């Protein structure tokens, strides 16, 4: 009886194992299975070559295959196969992989924070449309391109000009994560047979991780060498701070919304990381949002409880540009008078360009370094002292 029971159990386990293997696709030829230790998807008809080296970015990978094929894998989102000119897409390609013709051109860039990356590697010619008008840009290269008609305004991300996207033969729409709030727009663009890529660089906790997205766009446009060279320059700028001893000076980074709340950054966000890399301490040590958002609103009273004794206040002028003096700051709420940094005159504001300049985070980190050390203040590019 016992032997019969054992044989039955063995047969049952064998059947279960076979079922799991069948459902998972193991033991069969899959057009998108893992390729050995590299982690690169195995694509039928293509031979894996190498994986892009990334030092900081965690939200994407780029895999190279022989004959010029590249696969961009944006984590928790989508995969894109870049098919080189004169080549065909593999016949058995997974439907989960979107096909792009490389180098990708006629891009509609609605992820405005990425424009500086394209500019820095001299790839503005690959962009023909954007979601921001000329006057909204904080740096000259894109304004000049728009004024010359090389890049045109095609509507904001939530209301794109669909006819213009078709007329311009849009090869790819690059959106920020804001598109998740208007999923019908993303679906409409895709219904027009225009692939959509969502830039998730805002999810990078390391500021250099955000800048390293230039490598993804380099692969997209065929500007890998230019992207690599530029990134190395930014990395080198802050390498001198590697052995710098932290000053332990605290920094409160925030703005006050129209409903009177203080909006700060999650402790895991790239701005607090920049402050730490610069030699300071973000005043909110373990602040996170239950939904994973990088901006965290709170009452001004709760903000005061933690930030009242911060050594420095940095007002987020890239979101609210109305604070240009100490009087403007105090006018936001009378409680600001009680802050240590206000009493000591150690209040600063960022320029409107801070979020648009993802290309030069090295300079931003140096600004925070100058702030907490109180040295070379005249060399600041993004921070201005409030008077």
C-alpha positions in Angstrom: 0.0 0.0 0.0 2.8 2.4 1.0 4.7 1.6 -2.2 1.6 2.2 -4.3 1.1 5.5 -2.6 4.7 6.6 -3.2 4.5 5.7 -6.9 1.3 7.7 -7.1 3.0 10.7 -5.5 6.0 10.5 -7.9 3.6 10.3 -10.9 1.6 13.3 -9.5 4.7 15.4 -9.0 6.1 14.5 -12.5 2.8 15.6 -14.0 2.8 18.8 -12.0 6.4 19.6 -13.1 5.6 19.0 -16.7 2.6 21.3 -16.4 4.6 24.1 -14.9 7.3 23.7 -17.6 4.6 23.9 -20.3 3.0 27.0 -18.9 6.2 28.8 -18.4 7.5 27.9 -21.8 10.6 26.1 -20.4 12.0 23.5 -22.7 10.5 25.1 -25.8 11.9 27.6 -28.3 10.8 31.1 -27.0 11.3 34.2 -29.1 11.9 36.2 -25.9 13.6 34.1 -23.2 16.6 35.0 -21.1 20.0 34.7 -22.8 22.3 33.1 -20.4 23.9 35.1 -17.5 23.6 38.3 -19.5 19.9 38.6 -18.7 19.4 39.8 -22.3 16.2 38.5 -24.0 16.9 35.8 -26.5 15.3 36.9 -29.7 14.8 34.3 -32.5 17.0 35.2 -35.5 19.3 37.6 -33.6 22.6 36.9 -31.9 23.3 38.7 -28.6 26.5 40.7 -28.5 26.8 42.8 -25.3 25.0 44.8 -22.7 25.3 48.6 -22.2 27.4 49.4 -19.2 25.5 51.4 -16.6 26.9 52.7 -13.4 24.0 54.5 -11.8 20.7 54.1 -13.7 18.5 51.3 -12.5 15.3 51.8 -14.6 16.5 50.6 -18.0 18.9 48.3 -19.9 20.2 48.3 -23.5 21.2 45.1 -25.1 23.1 44.9 -28.4 22.8 42.2 -31.0 24.9 41.5 -34.0 24.2 43.4 -37.3 23.3 46.6 -35.4 20.1 45.5 -33.6 19.5 47.0 -30.2 16.9 46.3 -27.5 15.9 48.9 -25.0 14.3 47.5 -21.9 12.6 50.0 -19.7 11.9 48.2 -16.5 8.3 47.7 -15.4 7.1 49.2 -18.7 8.1 48.1 -22.2 10.8 46.8 -24.6 11.8 48.4 -27.9 13.8 46.7 -30.7 15.7 49.2 -32.8 16.0 47.8 -36.3 19.0 49.3 -38.3 18.5 50.8 -41.7 18.2 48.2 -44.4 17.4 45.4 -42.0 14.1 43.6 -41.2 12.5 42.9 -37.8 12.7 39.2 -36.8 9.7 37.3 -38.0 8.9 35.6 -34.6 9.3 38.7 -32.5 7.3 38.8 -29.4 4.2 41.1 -29.5 5.4 42.7 -26.3 8.4 44.2 -28.1 7.8 47.4 -30.0 9.7 47.9 -33.3 11.5 51.2 -34.0 13.4 52.0 -37.2 16.9 53.3 -36.3 18.3 55.8 -35.9 14.9 57.1 -34.6 13.9 60.4 -36.0 10.9 62.8 -36.1 10.5 62.3 -32.3 7.7 64.1 -30.4 9.3 64.8 -27.1 6.8 65.4 -24.3 9.2 64.4 -21.6 10.6 67.9 -21.4 13.3 67.1 -18.8 15.0 64.9 -21.4 15.4 67.7 -24.0 18.7 68.8 -22.4 20.1 65.3 -22.9 19.4 65.4 -26.6 20.9 68.8 -26.8 24.1 67.7 -24.9 24.9 64.9 -27.4 24.0 67.1 -30.4 20.9 65.0 -31.3 18.3 67.8 -31.5 17.9 67.0 -35.2 16.2 63.8 -34.2 13.4 65.7 -32.6 10.8 67.5 -34.8 8.1 68.1 -32.2 7.8 69.0 -28.5 5.1 69.7 -25.9 6.5 73.0 -24.8 6.4 76.3 -26.6 9.6 78.2 -27.3 9.2 80.6 -24.4 9.0 77.8 -21.9 12.5 76.5 -22.4 15.3 77.7 -20.1 18.2 77.0 -22.4 19.0 78.5 -25.8 19.7 75.5 -28.1 16.1 74.3 -28.2 14.7 77.8 -28.4 16.9 78.5 -31.4 15.8 75.2 -33.0 12.1 76.2 -32.5 12.6 79.7 -33.8 14.2 78.3 -36.9 11.3 75.9 -37.4 13.4 72.8 -36.9 11.3 71.8 -33.9 7.6 72.7 -33.7 5.1 72.8 -30.9 2.7 69.9 -31.2 0.5 70.4 -28.1 1.1 69.6 -24.5 1.4 66.0 -23.4 -2.3 65.7 -22.4 -3.6 67.3 -25.6 -1.2 66.6 -28.5 -2.0 67.6 -32.0 -2.7 64.2 -33.5 -2.9 65.4 -37.1 0.5 67.1 -36.7 2.0 63.9 -35.4 0.8 62.1 -38.5 1.8 64.9 -40.9 5.3 65.0 -39.4 5.5 61.2 -39.7 6.3 60.9 -36.0 8.6 58.0 -35.4 8.3 57.9 -31.6 6.5 59.8 -28.9 8.5 60.1 -25.7 6.4 60.9 -22.7 7.1 61.5 -19.0 5.3 59.5 -16.3 2.6 62.2 -16.3 1.1 60.3 -19.3 -0.1 57.7 -16.8 -2.6 60.3 -15.6 -4.1 60.5 -19.1 -3.9 56.9 -20.4 -6.4 57.6 -23.1 -3.9 59.9 -24.8 -1.3 57.2 -24.8 -3.8 54.8 -26.3 -4.8 57.3 -29.0 -1.2 57.9 -30.1 -0.6 54.1 -30.3 -3.8 53.7 -32.2 -2.2 55.9 -34.9 0.6 53.3 -35.1 3.0 55.7 -33.4 5.0 53.9 -30.7 5.1 55.5 -27.2 8.1 55.4 -24.9 7.7 56.5 -21.2 10.8 58.2 -19.7 11.1 56.8 -16.2 14.3 58.7 -15.3 12.3 60.5 -12.5 12.3 57.2 -10.7 16.1 57.1 -10.5 17.1 57.9 -6.9 20.7 58.7 -7.9 21.0 62.1 -9.8 23.7 60.6 -12.0 21.2 57.8 -12.8 18.9 60.4 -14.3 21.7 61.9 -16.4 22.7 58.4 -17.5 19.5 58.2 -19.5 21.5 60.1 -22.1 23.0 56.7 -22.9 19.5 55.3 -23.7 18.8 58.2 -26.0 22.3 57.8 -27.5 21.3 54.2 -28.5 18.0 55.4 -29.8 19.5 58.0 -32.1 22.9 56.5 -32.9 24.8 58.9 -30.7 26.3 56.5 -28.2 29.8 57.9 -28.3 28.7 61.5 -27.8 26.4 60.4 -24.9 29.2 58.4 -23.2 31.7 61.3 -23.6 29.2 63.8 -22.1 28.3 61.6 -19.2 31.9 61.0 -18.2 32.4 64.8 -18.0 29.5 65.2 -15.6 30.7 62.2 -13.5 34.2 63.7 -13.4 32.9 67.0 -12.0 31.7 65.5 -8.8 34.4 62.9 -8.4 36.4 65.3 -6.3 33.6 65.1 -3.7 34.0 61.3 -3.2 36.3 61.7 -0.2 34.8 64.9 1.2 33.7 64.6 4.8 30.1 65.5 5.3 29.5 68.9 6.9 26.4 67.6 8.7 24.6 70.9 7.7 20.9 70.4 7.1 19.0 71.5 4.1 15.2 71.9 3.7 14.1 71.8 0.0 10.5 72.6 -0.6 7.8 75.0 -2.1 4.4 76.1 -0.8 1.5 75.1 -2.9 -1.5 77.3 -3.7 -3.5 75.5 -0.9 -0.9 76.5 1.6 0.9 73.1 2.0 4.6 72.6 2.1 5.6 70.2 -0.7 8.9 68.5 0.0 10.8 65.6 -1.7 10.7 62.0 -0.6 14.0 61.0 1.2 14.6 58.5 -1.7 14.3 61.2 -4.4 17.3 62.4 -6.4 17.3 65.9 -4.8 18.0 64.6 -1.3 20.7 62.4 -2.8 22.3 65.4 -4.4 22.4 67.2 -1.1 24.0 64.2 0.6 26.6 63.8 -2.2 27.4 67.5 -1.9 28.2 67.1 1.8 24.9 68.1 3.5 22.0 66.3 5.1 18.4 66.5 3.9 16.3 67.6 6.8 13.7 64.8 6.2 15.6 61.6 7.0 13.0 58.9 6.4 10.2 60.5 4.5 8.4 58.5 1.9 5.0 58.4 0.2 2.8 55.4 0.4 2.1 55.6 -3.3 5.8 56.0 -4.2 5.5 59.6 -5.3 8.6 61.8 -5.1 6.7 64.9 -4.0 5.1 64.8 -0.5 2.7 67.5 0.6 2.2 68.3 4.3 0.7 71.0 6.5 3.0 74.0 7.1 2.8 73.1 10.8 4.1 69.6 10.2 6.8 71.0 8.0 7.8 73.4 10.7 8.2 70.6 13.3 11.0 69.0 11.2 12.5 71.9 9.2 12.4 74.8 11.7 16.1 74.2 12.7 17.4 73.5 9.2 20.7 75.3 8.5 19.6 76.2 5.0 16.3 76.7 3.2 16.2 76.1 -0.6 12.9 77.1 -2.1 11.9 75.1 -5.2 11.7 78.0 -7.8 11.4 75.5 -10.7 7.8 74.8 -9.5 6.9 78.2 -7.9 8.9 81.1 -9.3 7.1 83.7 -7.2 9.6 83.6 -4.4 12.4 86.0 -5.3 13.2 87.7 -1.9 12.9 87.1 1.8 9.7 89.1 1.9 8.2 86.8 -0.8 9.1 83.8 1.3 7.6 85.2 4.5 4.5 86.3 2.6 3.8 82.6 1.8 3.1 82.0 5.5 4.0 84.1 8.6 5.4 81.0 10.4 8.4 81.2 8.1 9.7 84.0 10.3 10.4 81.4 13.0 12.7 79.3 10.9 16.4 79.3 11.9 17.5 79.7 8.3 15.2 82.8 7.9 16.5 84.4 11.0 20.1 83.7 9.9 19.5 84.9 6.3 20.4 81.5 4.9 17.6 81.1 2.4 18.1 80.4 -1.3 15.9 79.6 -4.3 16.5 77.5 -7.4 16.1 78.8 -10.9 13.3 77.8 -13.2 15.7 75.7 -15.2 16.6 73.1 -12.5 14.2 70.3 -13.7 14.9 71.0 -17.4 18.7 70.6 -17.0 19.0 66.9 -16.3 22.2 67.1 -18.4 24.3 69.0 -15.8 23.4 67.5 -12.4 27.1 67.7 -11.7 26.8 71.4 -11.6 23.7 71.2 -9.4 25.6 69.0 -6.9 28.4 71.5 -6.8 26.0 74.3 -6.1 24.7 72.4 -3.0 28.3 71.8 -2.1 29.1 75.5 -2.3 26.0 76.1 -0.2 26.8 73.8 2.7 30.5 74.8 2.8 29.7 78.5 2.2 32.5 78.6 -0.3 32.6 79.8 -4.0 29.0 81.1 -3.6 29.6 83.5 -6.6 30.1 80.4 -8.8 26.5 79.0 -8.2 24.6 78.4 -11.3 21.2 77.2 -10.0 20.9 78.6 -6.5 20.3 82.3 -5.7 20.4 83.8 -2.2 17.2 85.5 -1.1 17.7 89.1 0.2 
